């Protein structure tokens, strides 16, 4: 691993010395993802050597672009925590004094345009190692979870944006952040908002990229947080010419933008949707849509450009939609297509040996009825699911192409 890291560091370091006048050679989205999602980093689990290698790489990339260190130790901001599970159990954590304390590391860089306000641009870089809590891999053998989409893709787009913003849009300063500990509960972003290295009262807004590597053929892109400032809906729409945008007003969600929304900062979160490889070893580099990532990067850049002369955006509270989510004891064993905006709940993946597979449901099926409940969207699907217990039997109706198919389900 060390030899690979040294070689790639040399590539980064010799590509540019912007402050000394040497021409900067851009690093491609695929090159950044390929390093971060390589087996040598062993899945970048928080507190491991693999995550530290990723942090070192990101810091070198920040430096090569010409960004100033803005952590508490150069580009790094360490934080410690005790995990819910035993950290000594077959995981090579960097633990302190032999106890169960783990050290995570945010990587933070600053672009100072001498402006009044600062835009925060972030993405998490940690993942699940060999299959930490949250893994959906069900085999007994431990396998590296490389997390190419989740979230090497977000870091690659962040670095691509840093390259673009180094030259243009001087109406704000920029703070670029690679968060640790996201998979363990937004730990790194939460720590930063409580221990900021800039004056957060001068934070204009926050942009978060988490899983932006799997843009589908229909170009559907989810943009969450559009209700957190009055102008954001308009800006998201006005700069879009490529995507089928799925909007969500809430500033609360299962990614790092939530930490900033909770600090009264407007946020936008970009997401290309879940897939069958989510939190599995199969989330690898060959499955990413790099052209789509480049298009998303340019779209975000256009949004920043549009807002460059707008001054500080006002913050607006939004409804926490997660509070309305029903609680349920059973599941179909499917991956929902969260970006589907038609009638019903479209299935984006089927889990092995679960009720949906046993009933013969297929990827692409659209659930339109579950038991006696009509399913019109994700929320109505979850409400219907919440009425069942383990052992219950019922009928499910799905739309498959032009046909409706009924199947028997046992939970």
C-alpha angles and dihedrals in degrees: 000000000000093000092052092048093049092051093050092045089055090052090053095044096047094043092076148355098186098178093053095050100255112142114261117236112207119232113223125240090244093052092054093046092046092057097044095044096044119124088239090073090055096220099310096255112184113271097015131117089251092058091047090053089052091049091051090050093050091048090052090050091050090051093047091053089053101252122150121242112253105173127101091258106033107292092345132091111186124201131179133216142159114243125227090239131052107279093201094062106111093310124114097225124169095238126177124238092346093288128118096266114124125200119218123188130215114200112216133183134174135213108200114205092165087248128149096239137038131220114214116215116187148168132168120244103188123098141172105289109206093349112309125183107310096041115135093199109116104187120108096235115088111238131181114260102210097185098210093166093026094077122319084086092061093049091049091053090046091054091045090053091049089056091052096044093050087076106031146034103045097175092100139027116242131225113195116199133186106194128214125203098031093131090053093055113300088293100154097047091043090051092050094052089053093042104030123180091208133044102274091200085071094051108120101192140322128239119198128192115194119162101353097148104090106063106170130223092265089057093232113173125180117217114188127190098041090138095057093089127021095238099049099085091053094047094047090052098040094055097045120103101137110044144068095228121211106196129203121183099204121104090203121087143126096284141071098277087075091070090057095043087054087056090057095256120136112246142193122194122196121205135165096202142261123291142182092275094057111132091355133111089251093072091106138153099258091064096059125104101226094178088054090050090053090051091050091049091053091047091054089046090053090052090051090048092051091052095042095103098032096094121217113348117231115242122235128190117235134199114271098234092188088071089067095052111116119236116236138186099206139042139201092229096242137127107233120220097240091188095056110115100180128098113295134009115298118212114230097178143004124224120223120260094002130127095267094052092045089052092052098248116159140208107272095032113133114218108221100163134025116183107317093335125101111225114215101156144350095286095051089047091055092046090053092047092050091065094066133083133200110289096024119135126209145144128266125198120203134181110233110184106308094338134084115226125194121205137175117245128198116189 
